[in-house]
Amino acid sequence: LAAFASAATASPYDDLAQIEVLEGWRTANGDHIAGLRITLAPGWKTYWRAPGDAGIPPSFSFAGSQNITAIAPHWPIPDVFESAGMQTIGYHDSVVFPLTVHADQSGQPMQISGQIDIGVCEEICIPVSLDFSAALPADGTRDSAITAALVNRPMTQAEAGIGRVTCAIDPISDGLRVTTAFDLAPLGGDEIVVVESGDAHIWVSEAQVNRQGSQLHATVDMVHNSGAAFGLDRSKITITVLSGHQAVEIHGCTSS
């Protein structure tokens, strides 16, 4: 950790995962673009926000930050892993999470402090907490690693030429079955679809994907953690299509 420009608090897992704050730069509107770089031990991986049944999603805390009102993490396009018949989604070797940081007082220095909880996996998975703290100076310079991570993002619905997106909802014994449908030109490889409900208390199954010409269908089951009945807000659903190094992200859907 001493080799990093912005040091993080040491932990028992320094041999598996290390963290560095990339200080970044201030934008014209007063926001600051920073980044968290996680470097993993060879052969180990960590997870995306929707990691699959066997993964642990990253959890960010920014307690202790100063002159900061809000922080929005960005998610680079992840990889899809197959192991022991299970599909997980995440990153290997290293990943940079760009952060858009909103200042309380524009033009003044910011202090970003907090913790990220992640899962790191090889043959076994271990939960790891990494502490970080660094100053974000008003005169910071553009960082190529942050820029590359920002560029490595999914296409928007408009960029991919997707029009209407529907979600048909049917009851099942313990929850809901949701089938999404939308037109999307083939991305040139195996297409993995991830559906997120927008509610952390709702478990979502791996999607069953079916392409019919230009239209892509994906069906998932959703079950509330409590086992009780629940309502589903279609406007909060996020649908991500992953195919190799390409991805498309869709927000919201309508009734079919």
C-alpha positions as CSV (number, residue, x, y, z in Angstrom):
1,L,0.0,0.0,0.0
2,A,2.9,2.3,0.6
3,A,3.5,2.3,-3.2
4,F,0.1,3.9,-3.8
5,A,-0.1,7.7,-4.2
6,S,-3.2,7.7,-1.9
7,A,-2.8,5.1,0.8
8,A,-5.6,3.1,2.2
9,T,-5.8,1.5,5.7
10,A,-4.0,-1.8,5.9
11,S,-6.1,-4.9,6.3
12,P,-5.5,-8.7,6.7
13,Y,-6.4,-9.1,3.0
14,D,-3.6,-7.0,1.5
15,D,-2.3,-10.0,-0.4
16,L,-5.7,-10.4,-2.1
17,A,-7.0,-6.9,-2.7
18,Q,-5.6,-3.4,-2.5
19,I,-7.3,-0.1,-3.0
20,E,-6.1,3.3,-4.3
21,V,-7.9,6.6,-4.6
22,L,-7.3,8.2,-8.0
23,E,-7.7,11.9,-7.2
24,G,-8.9,13.0,-10.6
25,W,-10.0,16.4,-11.7
26,R,-12.6,19.1,-11.2
27,T,-15.2,19.8,-13.9
28,A,-16.5,23.1,-15.2
29,N,-19.7,22.7,-13.2
30,G,-17.9,22.2,-9.9
31,D,-18.2,18.4,-9.7
32,H,-15.1,16.3,-9.2
33,I,-14.3,13.1,-11.2
34,A,-12.3,10.7,-9.0
35,G,-11.9,6.9,-9.0
36,L,-11.3,3.9,-6.8
37,R,-8.9,1.4,-8.2
38,I,-9.0,-2.2,-6.8
39,T,-6.0,-4.4,-7.6
40,L,-6.5,-8.1,-7.0
41,A,-4.1,-11.0,-6.5
42,P,-3.4,-13.1,-9.6
43,G,-6.3,-15.4,-10.4
44,W,-8.7,-13.7,-8.1
45,K,-11.8,-11.7,-9.2
46,T,-14.4,-9.4,-7.7
47,Y,-18.0,-8.7,-8.6
48,W,-20.3,-6.3,-10.4
49,R,-23.4,-4.7,-8.9
50,A,-25.5,-7.7,-10.0
51,P,-23.0,-10.5,-9.4
52,G,-25.1,-13.6,-9.9
53,D,-26.2,-16.2,-7.3
54,A,-22.7,-17.0,-6.1
55,G,-21.3,-13.4,-5.9
56,I,-21.1,-10.5,-3.4
57,P,-22.0,-7.1,-4.9
58,P,-19.7,-4.1,-3.9
59,S,-21.1,-1.9,-1.2
60,F,-19.8,1.7,-1.0
61,S,-19.8,3.9,2.2
62,F,-18.4,7.4,2.1
63,A,-18.7,8.2,5.8
64,G,-16.2,10.8,6.9
65,S,-16.0,12.7,3.6
66,Q,-15.8,16.5,3.8
67,N,-17.2,19.2,1.5
68,I,-19.1,16.5,-0.4
69,T,-22.9,16.2,-0.7
70,A,-23.3,13.1,-2.9
71,I,-21.2,10.6,-4.8
72,A,-22.3,8.5,-7.8
73,P,-20.3,5.4,-8.7
74,H,-20.0,4.4,-12.3
75,W,-19.8,0.7,-13.4
76,P,-17.4,-0.4,-16.2
77,I,-18.6,-3.2,-18.4
78,P,-18.0,-6.5,-16.5
79,D,-17.0,-10.0,-17.6
80,V,-19.2,-13.1,-17.4
81,F,-17.6,-16.1,-15.6
82,E,-18.8,-19.7,-15.7
83,S,-17.8,-22.0,-12.8
84,A,-19.2,-25.2,-11.5
85,G,-22.4,-24.7,-13.5
86,M,-22.9,-21.2,-12.1
87,Q,-22.8,-17.8,-13.8
88,T,-21.2,-14.9,-12.1
89,I,-20.4,-11.4,-13.3
90,G,-17.5,-9.2,-12.3
91,Y,-13.9,-8.2,-12.9
92,H,-10.5,-9.9,-12.7
93,D,-7.0,-8.6,-12.0
94,S,-8.2,-5.0,-11.4
95,V,-11.0,-2.5,-11.8
96,V,-11.4,1.2,-11.6
97,F,-14.8,2.5,-10.4
98,P,-15.1,6.2,-11.5
99,L,-16.9,8.5,-9.1
100,T,-18.8,11.7,-9.8
101,V,-18.4,13.7,-6.6
102,H,-20.7,16.6,-5.9
103,A,-19.2,19.4,-3.8
104,D,-20.9,21.3,-1.0
105,Q,-18.8,24.4,-1.7
106,S,-17.6,24.5,-5.3
107,G,-13.9,25.4,-5.8
108,Q,-12.8,24.2,-2.4
109,P,-10.8,21.1,-1.6
110,M,-12.7,17.9,-0.9
111,Q,-11.8,15.0,1.4
112,I,-13.2,11.6,0.3
113,S,-13.1,8.9,3.0
114,G,-15.0,5.7,3.4
115,Q,-15.0,2.0,2.9
116,I,-15.9,-0.5,0.1
117,D,-17.0,-4.0,1.0
118,I,-16.4,-6.5,-1.8
119,G,-16.2,-10.2,-2.4
120,V,-13.0,-11.6,-3.8
121,C,-13.0,-15.1,-5.2
122,E,-10.7,-17.8,-6.6
123,E,-11.9,-21.3,-5.6
124,I,-13.4,-19.8,-2.5
125,C,-15.0,-16.4,-1.8
126,I,-13.9,-14.1,1.0
127,P,-15.7,-10.8,2.0
128,V,-13.2,-8.0,2.2
129,S,-13.5,-4.4,3.6
130,L,-11.1,-1.8,2.3
131,D,-10.8,1.6,3.8
132,F,-9.7,4.7,1.9
133,S,-9.1,8.4,2.4
134,A,-7.6,11.1,0.1
135,A,-7.8,14.8,-0.7
136,L,-9.5,15.8,-4.0
137,P,-7.7,19.0,-4.9
138,A,-9.5,21.7,-6.9
139,D,-6.5,21.8,-9.3
140,G,-6.4,18.1,-10.0
141,T,-5.5,16.8,-13.4
142,R,-7.3,14.4,-15.8
143,D,-6.5,10.8,-15.1
144,S,-6.2,8.3,-18.0
145,A,-7.2,5.3,-15.9
146,I,-10.5,7.0,-14.8
147,T,-11.1,8.2,-18.4
148,A,-10.6,4.7,-19.8
149,A,-13.1,3.3,-17.2
150,L,-15.7,6.0,-18.1
151,V,-15.3,5.1,-21.8
152,N,-15.8,1.4,-21.0
153,R,-19.5,1.8,-20.2
154,P,-22.7,0.2,-21.6
155,M,-24.4,1.9,-24.5
156,T,-27.6,3.7,-23.6
157,Q,-31.0,2.6,-24.9
158,A,-30.9,5.5,-27.4
159,E,-27.3,4.7,-28.6
160,A,-28.3,1.1,-29.2
161,G,-31.4,2.1,-31.2
162,I,-33.8,0.4,-28.8
163,G,-37.4,1.7,-28.9
164,R,-40.2,0.3,-26.8
165,V,-39.3,-2.1,-24.0
166,T,-42.0,-4.2,-22.4
167,C,-42.2,-6.2,-19.2
168,A,-44.9,-8.8,-18.9
169,I,-45.6,-9.8,-15.3
170,D,-47.1,-13.1,-14.2
171,P,-47.7,-14.5,-10.7
172,I,-45.8,-17.7,-9.6
173,S,-46.1,-19.6,-6.3
174,D,-43.6,-17.5,-4.4
175,G,-43.3,-14.3,-6.4
176,L,-43.4,-13.0,-10.0
177,R,-42.2,-14.1,-13.4
178,V,-41.1,-11.1,-15.5
179,T,-40.5,-11.4,-19.3
180,T,-38.8,-8.5,-21.0
181,A,-38.9,-7.9,-24.8
182,F,-37.2,-5.3,-27.0
183,D,-35.7,-4.9,-30.4
184,L,-31.9,-5.0,-30.5
185,A,-29.6,-5.8,-33.3
186,P,-27.3,-8.8,-32.5
187,L,-24.2,-7.7,-30.7
188,G,-22.0,-10.5,-32.3
189,G,-21.7,-13.0,-29.5
190,D,-23.5,-14.8,-26.8
191,E,-26.0,-12.4,-25.2
192,I,-26.4,-12.5,-21.4
193,V,-29.3,-10.5,-20.1
194,V,-29.3,-9.3,-16.4
195,V,-32.5,-7.9,-15.0
196,E,-32.5,-5.8,-11.8
197,S,-35.7,-5.0,-9.9
198,G,-34.5,-1.8,-8.3
199,D,-35.2,-3.2,-4.8
200,A,-32.3,-4.8,-2.9
201,H,-34.8,-7.0,-1.0
202,I,-36.0,-8.8,-4.2
203,W,-34.0,-11.8,-5.4
204,V,-33.8,-12.1,-9.2
205,S,-33.0,-15.4,-11.0
206,E,-30.6,-15.8,-13.9
207,A,-32.4,-14.8,-17.1
208,Q,-33.5,-17.3,-19.7
209,V,-32.7,-15.5,-23.0
210,N,-34.4,-16.1,-26.3
211,R,-33.7,-14.2,-29.5
212,Q,-36.4,-14.2,-32.2
213,G,-35.0,-12.3,-35.2
214,S,-34.4,-8.7,-34.1
215,Q,-36.2,-9.1,-30.8
216,L,-34.6,-10.2,-27.6
217,H,-36.7,-11.9,-24.8
218,A,-35.4,-12.5,-21.3
219,T,-37.4,-14.2,-18.5
220,V,-36.6,-14.1,-14.8
221,D,-38.3,-15.0,-11.5
222,M,-38.4,-12.5,-8.7
223,V,-38.9,-13.4,-5.0
224,H,-39.0,-11.1,-2.0
225,N,-36.5,-11.9,0.7
226,S,-39.3,-12.0,3.2
227,G,-41.3,-14.6,1.2
228,A,-44.2,-12.2,1.2
229,A,-46.1,-10.8,-1.8
230,F,-44.7,-7.5,-3.2
231,G,-45.4,-4.9,-5.8
232,L,-43.0,-4.3,-8.7
233,D,-42.4,-0.8,-10.2
234,R,-41.6,-1.2,-13.9
235,S,-40.0,2.2,-14.0
236,K,-37.2,1.0,-11.6
237,I,-36.2,-2.1,-13.5
238,T,-32.8,-2.1,-15.2
239,I,-32.0,-4.4,-18.0
240,T,-28.4,-5.0,-19.1
241,V,-27.4,-7.0,-22.2
242,L,-23.8,-8.2,-22.0
243,S,-22.0,-9.7,-25.1
244,G,-18.2,-9.9,-25.0
245,H,-16.8,-6.4,-24.6
246,Q,-20.1,-4.7,-25.5
247,A,-23.1,-3.9,-23.4
248,V,-26.4,-2.1,-23.4
249,E,-28.2,-0.7,-20.4
250,I,-32.0,0.0,-20.4
251,H,-33.9,1.8,-17.6
252,G,-37.5,1.1,-17.2
253,C,-40.1,-0.8,-19.2
254,T,-43.9,-0.7,-19.9
255,S,-46.6,-3.2,-19.8
256,S,-46.9,-5.5,-22.8
